[in-house]
Amino acid sequence: MNATVMDFTSCLSFPSSFALNGNCYSTSINYRSCYNISSKTPSLLKLNKYLYSHSRNFKIQLFPRIEAQLEAEQLEGSEADCESEGLRWPSPNDEISFWKREFPSWDLSSDSPAGVEQDSDLLHIVHVTAEMAPIAKVGGLGDVVTGLGRACLKRGHKVDVMLPFYECIPKHCINELALIKTYNSYHDGNWVACNAYRGEVSGVPVILIEPSNHFFKGTNIYGGSYNELEAYLFFSRACLEWMQVTATQPDIIHVHEWQTGALPLFYWDMYHFLSLQKPRIVLTIHNMEHHGECRQEQLSKFGLDGSAYATADKAVDDRTVGHNPERLSLLKGGIVYSNAVVTVSPTYLKETLCSGWLSGALMRNRDKYSGILNGIDTEMWNPATDVYLPAKFDASKTEGKRICKQFVQRGLGLPFEGIIRGTCVTDQVPLVICITRLVAQKGLHLITHAIKHVEELGGQMVVLGRASDGRVEREFEGLAESHNKGSNIRILLMYSEELSHMLYSAADMVLVPSMYEPCGLAQMIGMRYGAVPIVRKTGGLADTVFDMDDQSHSEIANGFVFEGIDEGSLNCALGRAFSYYQEKPNEWKATVQKVMRIDNSWNNTAGKYIDIYNSVRVR
């Protein structure tokens, strides 16, 4: 092959002598000052297409400025193609943020899809809870209630969710909302009028209890202007009162967390002696940190003798023994009085039996204590059908994930990779996300360190979450002020269901550096959307993420795991993940496809809950 160097000093026309009797030439074209870069005539886009179409004959070497202009024009062409298909690229300067745009409606019916086994021995299950996604969601509790409820419905069971009718609940998100009953429930010597409403949320029937007093008022699910503990004591009894006045006798009353921990006490020491004979109680502990400290006189306000529960084998808070006054724990009372107790991962069960002030109570009730790993709702979290995403994708066709990444980068003002000849160039800049409540449990010092270290590694990071503590909120506001003006970090102190879906779809990696984590949903949702997890080895994280460098378990390796609580341990995991991403693109793509195919659905988990229900039900 011959080589010809040609220097065009005034134009970009190609002489006919280039076609030299069919011979193949390698031509280096020196543009230098011959072409006005700002000119669009002739179009560099057209020029590049011409040169590419003749690449069999010419070896083209472009100067960086020229190449950058070509890339920009190719990107504009790609944008036009995307917009013609209905995609409008966002900008941080948009009047309406991209996650606040209007989205198509999402029909999550409870009809059983193909492949879900129908149970023959059916149950009526009533969940009594402080949270339900998406209408009353603060953390993973809301996702669990909705996901487990939907999974049991699909298996043929009857399911209701009972929830406080918080003033802040978006009523427009509840289908067929209607008042079904007005009745009274007891509080501090008086009978308080309550309204019970029925509706449907994400295909799950919901009963909302609205007391006529000031309980559950305010703009947030938690932190209203009322006494929160007394409000949930009232709600727990009001749910049983509703069952009594409506002659509702479910097989299982499934209570969650300390907020409904008093319901088993009300049931066995009051309502079981009235008309409620059939139900049995299952308690799920989602987080042992929250225990519902309660004074005896507070419990007495609702019709029980609080002093009767102030014993070690009932509900006394062991940490307050010898203090004046000694207090009760609603969570401990729920453990003692429930027929079955479940926590949300096998590893967290072991951890809670070995440490913590409730370990003694759990050991005494070990025969009814189980660890069942949470699942995720794979219809609510499905990148192939997710209405919030600018492009859909799945494990076999992941191209849409790159569009989602660029969409989020553009909307948040982060640098993004260009497009050459209609396809994305190799992306060397990983996007790390951390979607979490900003509380000590979640490893705040590691999150703040990760922000710095990801930037040092040349990556991008987005943190999405809210802080309930004023000091923490101010700290992260300071971080947002200093980092959000830069090019690689965005800290968003809020919660948005829509934006969380988009971030999972855009992310290359999802970071979960928790000090302890009963189960964790972020790592499972991240994997569903092709984000490789970086986690600290604890609780449910240890049950779902297995290290890529562990050769003894290579068949299940799906992420990067560290054990220490120090910044050095996190640095090592981040460094390994970045190296893998940048140096092994084919292996990374295979890992993305692998984690997307992992089945963390509620269908598997629901079957284990059904076994628990059947073990305690009355036949």
N, C-alpha and C positions, 0 to 999 in steps of 0.2 A: 504494500500500500504506500502510495506517495503522499507527501505532506505539502500543502500549499498555504502560505501565510499571505493574506491579502489585507491591505490597509485602505479603507474607504475614507476619504478625507472630506467628502461633502454630502454624501447621500447614503442610502441603505439599499439601493437597487442592486439586483444580482445580474451580472453579465451572462449572456447566453453561453459564453465559453466555459461556464462551470460544468456543463454536461459534456465531459471530454470523452466522447466515444464509448460511453458506458463504463469507463474506468472509475474505480472507487477511490476518492480522495479524502484525506483528513485535513480539514480546513480550520485554521484558527483565525477568527475575525477580530481585528483590533478596532473597537469603536472609538476609543479615546474621546476626542472633542468633536467627532463628526456628527453626533446626534444630540439634539436638545432633549434632555431627560424629561422636562416638563411637557413636551409636546405629545399630543395623542394622535398625530398624523405623520406617518402611518402608525396604526395602533401596535403597541408592543405585544398585546395579546395575540393579534393576528400574526405578527412577526414570529412569535414563539411557536405558534401552531405550524407556521410554514417550516421553520427550522426543525421542529420535532418530526414533521412528516417527511423531512429529507434527512433524518438522522442516520440513515443507512450510508449516506454518502459523505456527510460532514460531521466532524467532531467540533461541537460548538463550545467555546469557552467565553463566558460572559463575565464582565466586571461586576463586582458586588452591587454597585448602584443600579446597574441595568437589571440584575437578577432580582433585586428587591422590588423594582418597579413592575417587573413581570409578575412576581408573586402577588403584588397588590392587585393587579388587573385580573389575575386568575381568581383571586379571592372574591373580587367584585362579581365576576361571572358566576361563581359558586353561590354567592348571596342571592343573585337574581334568580338562579334556579330554585333555591330554597324558598324564596318569597313567592315564586310562581306556584309552589306547592302548598302555600298557606302559612309558611313560617316567616315570622317577622323578627329579625334579630333585635335583641334589646340593647339598651345603653344605660349606664348609670345616671344619665341626664334625663331619662324619660320621666314625664310628669307622674305616671303611675308605675311603680316598681313592677318588674316582670312577674313576680310571684303573686301580685294582686290583680292581674288581669282576669277577665272572665274565662272560665273553663267549661267545657262540656259537662253535662250531668253524668254522674257515675252510678250506674245501677248495680248495686251489690245485693242481688236477690239471695234468698236463703234456699232456693231450689237446689236439690242435690245434683252436683255435676257427675259426669261419668267417672267411674273408678272409686267413688266413695261408698264403702260398704254400709248398708243399712242394718242397724241393730234390730233384733227381734223382741227383746225384752225392754220395752220403752219406759222412760222415766219422765216425770215432771220436775224440772230443776228451776229454782228461783235464786238468782244471784242478788245479794244485797251488798251494795258497794257505794263508795264515795266518788268513783270515777267510771266513766265509760267513754271510749273513743268513738267518734271525734267530738262529741258535743260537750263533754266534761272531762277533758284530758289534761293532766299535769305531767305524769310520768308513764312508765310502762304498765302500771296497774290498769289504766283505761284501755290500753291495747289488749291486755290479757283477757279482760272481761268480755270485750266485743269478739275477740278472736275465738276464745273457747266457746262462747255462746253460739256463734255462727257454726262452729265445727260440730257441736252437739245437735243443733237443728238439722244439719245436713245428714246426720246419721239417723234422723227420724224422731228425736226426742222433742218434748215440749219444753221451751225455755222462756223465762221472763227475767228481765233485769229490773230491780227496784233501785231508784236513784233519787237523791234529793232534787227538788226542782229549784236549782240555784237560779237566782235572779239573772245571772250573766249567761245562762244557757241560750244559744241562738235558736230560737223557736222555729225559725224557718228551716232548720236542718232536721226537724222531726216530722216524719210523714204521718198524716191522718191523726194529728194531735186532737184529743177530745177529753173533756171531763167525764169521768165514769162513776165517781163516788165522792160524797162529802160525809165525813165522819169525824169523831173526836179521838184524841189521844192525850195521855196524862203527862202533866208537868207541874211540879211544885204545888200540889194541892188543887190544881185546876185542870179541867178538861179543855183542851185547845182544839178548835176546829181545824180540820185539814181537808184539802182537796187532793184527790187522786186522779191523775190524768193518764191516759193510755196513748201510746204512739208507737212508731217503729223507727229504728235507727240502724242503718246498714243491714237491713233485713232482720233485725232482732227486735222482738216486742219489748217495750220498755214501759214501766209504770213509774211515774214521777210523783213524789209526795211533796206537797206544798203546805206547810203549816201557816196559820194566820198570824203568828207572832213574828218577831223580827229575825228568826233563824234563816240562814242561807241568803241574806241580802248582801249586796256588794258587787263590785265589778270583776272579782276573781273567784275561782273555785275555793281556794283557801285564803285565809287572812281577812275575813269579813269583820264587821264592827261588832259581832256577837261573840259569845263564849263558844268557841269551836267544840270543845269537849262536850258541853251540855247539848249543843245542837245535834251531835252524832248520837248521844245517848237518847235524845228525843226521837231521832230518826229510826234507831234500832227498834225501839218499842213500837213506834207508829207503823212500821212494816208488819210486825206481828199482829197488831190491832187490826190492820187492814185485812190480813188473812182471816182473822176471826170473824169480823163483821160481814165478810163476803163468802164465808164458808169455803175458803181456798185451802186445800190440804196437799201441798206438793210432796213429792217423795223426798226431795233434798232441798234444804236451804243452805246455799253456799255463800258464806260470808268471807270478807276480804279485809285484811289489815286491822289495826287497832280501832279504826273508826266504827266498825261493826262488831268488835270483839265482845261487847256486852250483850249482843243478841242471844248467844247461847245461854247466858245466865237468865235473861228474861224468859227464854223458852222453857228451860227445865225447871225453874223455880216459880213460874207463874202460869204461862199460857198452856203448858202441857197439862196442868191441872184444870184447865178450862175446857176449851173445845179442840185445841190442836193436839192430836194424838199421833198422826201419821209421820210428820216430817222428821228427818234426822239431819244433823248439822255437820257440815264440812267447813273447815277454816283453812284458807290459804294465807300463809305469811309471805309477803313479797319482799319485806325488808325488816329485819329484826331490830334495826336502829330505832324504829318508831314504835313505842310501846303503850301509849295512851295512859299516862300517869293521871290518877283520879283520886280525889279525896272521898272519904266514906260518905260525907254528907251530900256530895254531888250525886252519887249513885242513889242515895235515899230519896232525892227529889223526884225520882221516876218510879217510885213504888216498891223498891227493894230495900231491905235492911242492909245498908252498906257495911255495918260492923260485922255482919255474918260472914263476909268474904275476906276479912282481914286475918287470914291464917295462911301458913306456909303451903298447905295443900290445896288452897283455893286461889285467891287473887292478890295476896299481899305482894307489894313490890319489895323484893328481898333487899334492894339497895337502901330502903328507908327503915329497915328494922332497927329499933333502938332510937330512932329519931322521934321528934314530937312536932307534927303528928306523923305516924306511919301512913303510907299511902297504898292505894291499890294500883294494879296494872290491868287495864282492860285486855291487853294482848295475852297476858298470863291467864286471866280468867277464861278467855276464849280457848286457850290451849287445854285447860283442865276440863271445860264443860262441853267441848265439841266431841262428836263421835269419831271424827278423823281429822288429822292435821297434816297439811301438805306444805312444803316449801318448794321453791321454784327451780332447783337443780340438785342433782345428787351430791355434788361437791359442797354446795352451800349447806346441805343437811349435815355432812360430816363436820364442817367448820363450826356450825352452831351447837353441835353436841359436845364439841371439845373446848369451846371458849364462850365467854359472854355470860352475863348474869342470869339469863334464861336457860342456860344449859342444864341446870339441875331439874327444872320443871320439864324440860324436853326429855331428859333421860328417864324421869319417872313415868312419862307417857310415851316411851319409845315404841311400844307395841302398836300405837296408832299413828305414828309419825312417818311420813314418806317424803321422798324427794322426786319430783317430776319436773323435767326440764320444760320450760315454756316453749311455745312455738310462735310462729308468725302467721298472720293471715295472708296466704299467698295469692288471694284475689285482690285484697287491698294493696298489697305490695307486689306488684307484677309489672316489670318494665315493658312487657309486651302489650299491655293494655292500659297502662297508667295515663289517665287523662291530663295529668299535670306536666307530662314530658313533651318537649318539642319534637322528639323522635322516639320511636319505639324500637326495642331490640330484645333479643333473647340469647341464650347460650350458644345457639348454632349460628346466629347472625348478629354480631356485636357492633356493626358499623354505626348504628344509631347512638351508641354510647359516646362516640367521639363528637357527634353533633351536640349531644346534651352537655358535654364538657365545655365546648366552645360557647354554647348558648349562655351557660352560667358565668363563664369567664367574661364574656362581653357585658352581660348584665351587671356584674359587680366591678367592672373596670379593671380586670386582671389581664395581663398579656396572654395572647393565645397564638397557637401555631397557625401557619398559613396553609394554603392548599395549592398544590402543583399538579397541573394536568388533571384536575377534577378529583384528585385524591389527597388525603392529608399527608403531609410530610411526617417523617419520624418524630414523635413527640418525646423529648428528653426531659420535660418538666412535669413531674408528677403533681397531682392535686390531692392534698390530704384534707379530710374533713373531720370535724369533731362535733357531733350533735348531742348535747347533754344538758342536764340541769347543772348549774354551776354551784355545786355543793362540795364539801370536803371529801365525801365518799368517792367522788369521781376523779380524785387526784388532781386538785387544782394546781399544785406546784408543778406537776408534770405537764399539764396543759399549757401553762404559761411558758415553761421551758421549751416545749415543742414548737410553740409559735416562733421563738428565736432560732431554734436549731433547724427547723425546716427551711427557714429563709437562708441560713448559712449554707445549707446543702444545695441551694438553688431551686427549691421547690416552692409550691404555693400552698396556702392553708386557709381554710374557712372554718371559723368557730361559730356555731349557732346555739344559743341557749340563754336562759334567764337565771338570775341570781335572786334568791329570797333574802339573803343577808346583805344589809346595807354596805358593810365594809367590803365584801366580795364584789358587790355591784360597782362600787367606786373604783376598786382596783382594775376591773375589766373595762370600765369606762375610760380609765387612763390608758390602758393598752390599746383600746380602739382608737382613741384620739391620736396616739403616736403611730400606729401601724396602718390605719385605714387610709391615710394619705399616701402611703407608699404603693408599690406596684404588685406585691406578692401576698399580702396578708389581709384578710377581712374578718373582723370580729363583729358579729351581729347579735346584740343583746335583746333577744326577743324569741318568740316561738311562732313558727308558721308551718302548718301541716303541708301546705303546697310547696314551700321552699325546701322543706326537709326531703320531700320526694325528689325534687330536682337535684339537690346536693348529692343524695345517694347515687343518682343516675350519672352524675358528672364525675364523681370521685374515682381516683385510682386506688386510694387507700382510705380506710376508716380507722381512726385512732380511738381506742377505749382503754385509758391508762388507770383504771379504777383501783383505789386502795382495797376495796372489797366490792363484789358485784354478785348479788344473789343469783341472778341469771344473766341479765343483759339482753336487750333486743337489737341494739345498734349494730353489733357485729353480725347478727343473722340477717338483718335487713340489708346491711351493706353488701354481704355476699350475694344475696338475691339480685342485687343490682350491679354486680361485677366489681365491687370495691373490696380489695384484699385487706383483711383485718390486721391491725397491729395492736396487741392487747397485753395487759399484765395478767399473769397466770394466777387467777383466783376465781372462786365460785363457778358460775355458769360459763365464764370465759374459758376456764380450763376444760369444760365439758364440750365446747364447741369449736375451739381454735387450736390447731396443732402445728408446731413449728416446721417451716420449710427445710430447715437444716437438720432435723431429727431423722437420721437415716433409718432408725429402727421402726419408724411409723411413716415411711415415705408415701404409702398408699393413701393415707388420710391427711397428709400435710396440706394446709390450706391458708397459712398466714405466718405472722412473725410474732413470737411470744417472748416476753422477758419477765423475770421474777422479782427483781429488786424494786425498791420504792425510790431509788435515787436517780438523778438525771443521767448518770453514766450508763445505767442499764437501759434507759429509754434511748439514749444516743445510739447504742449498739444496735438495737432493733430497727430504729429509723435508718441507720446507715446501711444495714443489710438489705432492707426493703428497697431503698433508693438504688443500691448497686444492682440488685436483681432486676429492677424496672429498667434501668438504663443500659445494662450490659447484656441482658438476656431477654430481648423483646419477644422472641418466639415462645420461650418458656413462660414468660409473664402472661402472654395471651392465652396459653393453655391453662394457666392457673386461674385466670379470670373465668374462662369457660367452665373449669372444674368447680369453682365455688358457686357459680350460678346454678349448677345442677344439684347441689346438696339439698336434700329434703329436710327442711326445718319447719314443715307445715304443722298446723294445729291438728290435722287429721290423725297423725301418729300419737301426739300427746293426748288428744281427747279420749282416745281409747283407754289410756291408763287412768284418766279421771273417771271414766265410766266404770272401770273395775273397782275403784275406790267407792263410788256411789253404790254400786251393787253389793259391796261387802258390808255396808251399814244400813241399807234400806229395810223397811218393814214390808214383809211379803203378805 
